[in-house]
């Protein structure tokens, strides 16, 4: 493995209080986001709120600001647009309204027809999601994330020890809440694509944490006379280069998706970018310190 950083002796555990303070702020914002999502008060996509999406394909290139203006004139509110300029398509998402089923799609096509008489279009697809379905999807998304985190706890507790399972679970929960909180603060739309990204970054964070835990377990077997904090610091420093190289590689891929992947996966890429950064941080400054606090007054069993 390429070693960008060699022979480091950073006291990671000695900085745990500063890390816990920073992480506490991230978690608090994330919990606020969860509460607002449960209440339906966050910027939720039509997946979770209900609404209508209409995909339009134009004969000629179309200006997105003109489409927005035409919809405003047509009396539509609380809508979002995504354009696909290379294929002259526009996706119109109208969030939950009091209009009857199908009326929102009709108003979208009527408003655009009136504003673009010389640019004909085809309706390539229409999706209607009622508020009841949206509420169920929102509830199911929260359950899916919760079950994933419980699964992580069981797996790490089985592979290592229960204290390691707690550390990995808290770190993963921390990562999900941190990214969700940042999305909430930025006012970004939270939809099923973002939930997919959260589950993906939970897996990435777990993988990075397991690498650190593996080295800690190996060193515990041989450095039995050393204090626990020194063993853990030594272990983290030994895998630091590997962690940085892996994270940098994933960051390059997600940056490419963010800048060149198009509007459809833009939010997914942003969530992954934030997740890789936060996940790398939590493996070092959250998961390991939690295990240390759990075990510092006890002799670690050899595993």
N, C-alpha and C positions, 0 to 999 in steps of 0.2 A: 504494500500500500504506500502510495506517495505520502511522504511526511512533509507538510508545509511548515509545521511547527514542531521543533524537537526539544526534548529535555525541559519542558516547562515545569514549574513548581508553584503554580497558582493556588492560593488558599481559597478554594471555592466555598467550602463549608463555613469559613470564617466570614464570608459575605452573605450568609443566608438570611440574616435579619433584614438587610436592605432589599434582598430579592423577595422576601415574604411581603414586605410593605408594598413593593411594586406589583407583585402578583395579586395582593389583596385588592388593590384598586381595580385591576383588570377583571377579577372575579366579581367584584361588586357591580361593575358596569354590565357584565354579562348576565348576572342575576336580574338586574333591572330590565335588560332586554328580554329575558325569558318571561318575566311577569307581564311586560307590555305585549309580547307575542301571544301569551295565553289570553289576554284581554282583547286581543285583536286591535291594539292601538299602535303597533309598529307599522313600518312600511312593508306590508305583506303583499306578495304577488297574488295573482288571481287563483293560484293553486290553493292558497290558504284562506282567502277572503271570498272567493267566488267572483265570477265576472265572465267577460267574453273576450276571446281573442280572434282576430280576423287577419288572415294572410292574403295580401293583395299583390298581384304581379302586373306591373305596368308595361306598356309597349315601349315607352321611352324613359330615360332617366328622370327621376323626380327629386325635387328638393324637399328635405324632411321638414324644414321650417314652414314651407307652404302647406304641407299635409297637416301640420299641427294647427296652422291658422284656419284651415278649412274645417277642421273638427271643432275648433272653438266657435266658429260661426254657426256650425250646425247644432250648437247647444250641448255638446258632449263635455263632460267634466271627468276629472280623476282618471285620465288615460295616459298610457305610455307608448312610445314608438321605438321600434328597432328597424333599422334599414339594412338591406343587403344590396349594396350598390352594384356589385359585379353582376347580379342577375336581375336588377331592377325590381326588387321585392321590398315590401314594407309590412311589418307585423304591428298591428294595432291591438293594444291590450286595454280594455275598459274594465276597471275594477267595479265591484259590486254596486249596482244602482237599484232604484225602485222601478226600473222599466220592466215590462213583461219579458219573458223568455223569448229571445229572438229579435226583440225590438232594438237592442243596442247595435247588433250587427247590421240591421237595416238602416239605422241612422248613420252608421259609419260609411256605408256604401253610397247612401244618398248625398251626404255632405261632400264626399270626395268627387262624386260624379258631377256635382254642381260646380266645383272649383277647377276640375281638370277636364273640360269638355273635349279638348284636343288630344288627350292622352288616355286612351282606353285601358281598362284593367280587367283582370279576371280574379274572382274570389277563389283562391286555391284551397282554402280550408277555413272552417269556422269551428271554434270550440266554446261550449257553454258549460260553466261550472257553477252550480247553485251554492248558496251560502251554507247549506247543511253539509254538502260534500266537502266544501272548503274547510269547515270546522273540523270534520272528521280527519281530513288530510293533515291539518295542523296538529291534532292530537296524536295521530299515528307517527308523525315525524318526531315528536318529543319522546314517544315510547321507543321508537327505533334507536335513537341516540342513547337513551337510558339503558336499554338492553345491551347495546354494544359496550358500554362502559362496565356494566355488570359482568359481561363475558370476559373483558380484559382483567378484571379483578380475579375471577376464578382461574383464568389461565396462568397469570403471573404467580398467584398463590400456590398453584400446583407445581409450577416449574421451579420456583425459588422458595420463598417463605411468605407467610401471610403479610408480614411487614413490607416486603417488596411489592406485593400485590396492592397494598394500600397506597404506597408511593406512586406506582405506575398509574393507578386509577385516578388519584387526585391530580396528577400531572396531566392526564388525558382530559379529565373534566375541566381543568384549568385552561387547556388549549382551546377546547370547544367554546367555552364561555368567553375567552378573550377575543376570539375571532368574531363571535356573534355580537359581542359588545361593540367592537370597532365598526361592524356593519351597521349596528343600530345608531351609533353616534354620527356616522357619515350619512345616514339617511338612505342607505342602499336598500334595494328591494330584497327581501328575504323570501325565497321560493324553494321549490324542490331541488333546483340545481345547487343552491347554497347548502341545503341539507346533505346532498351527495358529497359536496366538497368537505363538509364537516366530518362525515363518516370516513372519507378518504384520509384526511389529515389525522384522524384518531389512529388509524392504522399506521401511518408514517411515524407519528409521535411514539407509539408503542415500540416500533422497530428500533428507533434510536435509543429509547430508554433501555430496552433489553440488551443492547450492545454494552452500555455502561454497566448494567447490573451483572452481566456475564463476567466482565473484567473484575468487578468488585468481588464476586464469588470466587474467582480464581485466586485473587490475592489474599483473601481471607484464609484460604487453606494453607498458605505458605508464610504469611506474615502474622502468625498467631500472637506474637508478643508485642506487636505494634498497637498503639491506640487506634480506635476505630476511625476517628476523623482523619488520621494520617493515611490509613489504608485506603479510605474512600477518596481522599484528595489525590493520592498517587494513582489510583485506578482511573479517575476522570482525566487526569493529565495524560495518561498513557493512551487513551482513546480520543483525545482532543483533536489531533490531526485528522484521524479517520472521520470524526463527526463533522468537522469543517468541510472536508473534501466532499463527503456525501451530501451535505446540505447545500453546498455551492453548486453541485451538479444538478440537484433537483430545482434549485432556484433558477438556473439557466433555462431549464425546460419550461418552468412556469412563467418566466419572463417572456419567453418566445410566444407562449399561448396568450399571455396578457396583451402583448402589443400587436401580434399578427394573427391571433386566432379568431378574430371577429367578435361581433356583439353577442352572439349566442352564448359563448363560453367565457365572456369577459368577467362576469361575477364569479364564476367557478375558479378562474385563474387567480383573481384577486384574493379569494378566500384561501387558496392553496399557498399563495405567496406569503400571506400573513401567517398561515398555519405552519409553514416550514420554519419561519423565523422564531415564532413562539414555541414550537415543538422542540427545536434545538435548545432554546433557552431553558425550557422546563425540564428537559432530561438531566441537565446539569444543576440547575438552581432550585428545582422544586422536588422532583422525584427522589434524588439522592439525599438531600437534607431531611426529608420526611422520614426516610428509612433510618437515618442517623439519629434523629430525635426519638424515634421509637425504640432503638436498640442501644443507645449510648450508655445506659446504666446496666446493660446485661451483656454477658458473653454471647457472641454470635455462634450459633450452631454451624458446624461444617455442613455445607450443602453440595 
